[in-house]
């Protein structure tokens, strides 16, 4: 009977020690995992109500200043579709080459990640007076 108690005590001690070791290893693994995951950088820009009747105030904030690797997310809060098209207007021969959302429906978003430093002008092809700038530094 004494021997059974000793064996039971040893087994329980082994289970407890194993549980503590496993919990410690898992905790360190999770800490290490979160430290290697990239930080997602985003900048929100609103297409404001009645934006098609505005110019530089059609987007808020405008201009936008961000770091390389940041994703800009434009949200269409207006009551009509809009585009986010790189360039300085309909006659710009480079329009849409860097990015072009196509029509963004009411309540929808468009995202673009800016990896390279520079100044990026954009406008709405449906309402060309709506203009904005993203400055990546």
URZIBEL-V304280 format. One record per run of one state. SS is the DSSP state (~ for helix, > for strand, _ for the rest). FROM is the first residue (numbers start at 0). TO is the last residue. If there is no record, write none. Layout:
ss:SS from:FROM to:TO
ss:SS from:FROM to:TO
This chain:
ss:_ from:0 to:0
ss:~ from:1 to:35
ss:_ from:36 to:40
ss:> from:41 to:46
ss:_ from:47 to:49
ss:~ from:50 to:52
ss:_ from:53 to:54
ss:~ from:55 to:57
ss:> from:58 to:59
ss:_ from:60 to:62
ss:> from:63 to:65
ss:_ from:66 to:68
ss:> from:69 to:75
ss:_ from:76 to:80
ss:> from:81 to:81
ss:_ from:82 to:83
ss:> from:84 to:85
ss:_ from:86 to:98
ss:> from:99 to:99
ss:_ from:100 to:102
ss:> from:103 to:103
ss:_ from:104 to:107
ss:> from:108 to:113
ss:_ from:114 to:116
ss:> from:117 to:122
ss:_ from:123 to:129
ss:> from:130 to:135
ss:_ from:136 to:136
